[in-house]
Amino acid sequence: MAIESLLPIPNIFNARRILCVQPHYDDNDMAVAGTLTQLAKLGAELIYLTVTDDLMGVNDVLLSDTAATDALKRDQFAAAKIVGVKEQYWLGYPDAGDYDYFAVRADLLKYIRLIQPDFVFTVDPWLTYEGHRDHIQTGLATAEAVMFAGLTKITSTDPTVDAAYEEHEIQGIAFYHTREPNYISDISSTWEDKIDAVRCYETQFDPEGMNRRVALLDKKSEQVAQGQSFARGEPIKVLNTSALHVGI
Ligand SMILES: [Zn+2]
């Protein structure tokens, strides 16, 4: 019997409630707004959770932290309107700072048990040469929180949530910013939406930097679609939740 029939790669289009965990305000949209926009249009609930406060990436260094946070959130809400994000949560860990991995994992366990998503998207922590610790910690903490959601002996930050939680099925996890995709999502129909959403993040990019980023996304989306029957794609590694440990 083929292993794939025992542990099939789940279909992201079967997801109804998707939690998208990102290190910084713009990561979900930069990587997979094309795919997420389609999922929202098909009726899936999108919930974004941002791990850090993203304050190191703000362009205008004269902005106070409060003003910068307001600006970042304004950008994020504008993008969310385009993509179709239903709800947002923020953990507020210091961007590129000193914080505890297990504290992040405990927070993520709380939100996974509370929201009960049937699919989770996050950044691939095993991306070769990823140098940003926020990305590595977020991806790994999310993978562990997905694996351990049902093990309430592994406590979250909220005992009430843990006590009320009854195990639910998480069909799979989708890693973006990956170098080992097993699924190329066709984003031809939502490419314009993606770029409109990306352009909302003006607190983090000056106009020239934004144009460069869009040009990069443009080339990359065409490159990953080479050999496919469509013109633009987003690369994703989709795994069955049970494939997250002693990998199959
Ligand atoms: Zn990031």
Residues whose N, C-alpha, C, O or C-beta is under 5 A from the ligand:
A	BS01	ZN	P23 H24 D27
